[in-house]
Structures are given as structure tokens and as C-alpha cells.
Amino acid sequence: MFNSKSKQAKKTIEGLFNELQMNLSNNYKDLAHDAKKEISFKLEEYYKKGDIKEKDYLNFKKKLDEYENKMVGYHH
């Protein structure tokens, strides 16, 4: 059961990263910021519930930090 939850959680996070990238590519600033917030929220939620392992959490967190650095000054 844990493995199934873990796979689903990772799939959800990866989908949100795809959404973030798509919004950045299309210059949808507000939607990109919303996707970034959603990733951060879900990532913390899944980690606290134990749905993702620490290794995966740290990898996703690093990826999110990279996007945050790219998005510095990315607002109206």
C-alpha cells in the first residue's frame, strides 16, 4: 500500500512540475506562481504524511529551488 501511495504522490508532484514548466514556457506568470505554490504545499504534505521518502523529497525540493531561482523577478 505504501508503495502505491508513494508512486501516486510522486506522479502528482511530477505533474505539477510539468504544469509549472508549461506555464513558464507560455509566459503565464500568475499560473506559474500558483503551480509553484501548489508544488511546495503538496511536497510538504506528502512528506509529513510519509507518502514520499526523504530522498525523493530532497530531490523535488532541490528542483523546486532551481525553479524559484529562475523565477526571481518574474512578476508583473
C-alpha positions as CSV (number, residue, x, y, z in Angstrom):
1,M,0.0,0.0,0.0
2,F,2.8,2.4,0.9
3,N,4.4,1.8,-2.5
4,S,1.2,2.7,-4.2
5,K,0.8,5.9,-2.2
6,S,4.4,6.8,-2.9
7,K,4.0,6.3,-6.7
8,Q,0.8,8.3,-6.7
9,A,2.4,11.1,-4.7
10,K,5.5,11.3,-6.9
11,K,3.3,11.2,-10.0
12,T,1.3,14.2,-8.7
13,I,4.4,16.2,-7.9
14,E,5.9,15.4,-11.3
15,G,2.6,16.5,-13.0
16,L,2.7,19.8,-11.1
17,F,6.3,20.4,-12.2
18,N,5.1,19.8,-15.8
19,E,2.4,22.3,-15.3
20,L,4.9,24.8,-13.9
21,Q,7.2,24.3,-16.8
22,M,4.4,24.7,-19.3
23,N,3.2,27.9,-17.7
24,L,6.7,29.3,-17.7
25,S,7.1,28.3,-21.4
26,N,3.9,30.1,-22.3
27,N,4.8,33.2,-20.1
28,Y,1.7,32.6,-17.8
29,K,3.3,34.3,-14.8
30,D,0.3,34.1,-12.4
31,L,-0.3,30.4,-13.2
32,A,3.4,29.6,-12.9
33,H,3.4,31.1,-9.4
34,D,0.3,29.2,-8.5
35,A,1.8,26.0,-9.7
36,K,5.0,26.7,-7.7
37,K,2.9,27.3,-4.5
38,E,0.9,24.1,-5.1
39,I,4.1,22.1,-5.6
40,S,5.5,23.4,-2.3
41,F,2.3,22.7,-0.5
42,K,1.9,19.2,-1.8
43,L,5.6,18.3,-1.3
44,E,5.4,19.2,2.4
45,E,2.1,17.5,2.8
46,Y,3.2,14.2,1.2
47,Y,6.5,14.3,3.1
48,K,4.8,14.9,6.5
49,K,2.3,12.1,5.8
50,G,5.1,9.7,4.8
51,D,3.9,9.3,1.3
52,I,7.3,10.2,-0.2
53,K,10.7,9.2,1.1
54,E,13.2,11.7,2.3
55,K,15.4,11.1,-0.8
56,D,12.6,11.9,-3.2
57,Y,11.6,14.9,-1.0
58,L,15.1,16.3,-1.2
59,N,15.3,15.8,-4.9
60,F,12.0,17.5,-5.5
61,K,12.9,20.3,-3.1
62,K,16.2,20.9,-5.0
63,K,14.3,21.0,-8.3
64,L,11.7,23.5,-6.8
65,D,14.6,25.7,-5.5
66,E,16.0,25.8,-9.1
67,Y,12.7,26.9,-10.4
68,E,12.4,29.5,-7.7
69,N,15.8,30.9,-8.7
70,K,14.7,31.0,-12.3
71,M,11.6,32.9,-11.3
72,V,13.3,35.7,-9.3
73,G,11.8,38.9,-10.5
74,Y,9.2,37.0,-12.5
75,H,6.1,39.1,-11.8
76,H,4.1,41.9,-13.3
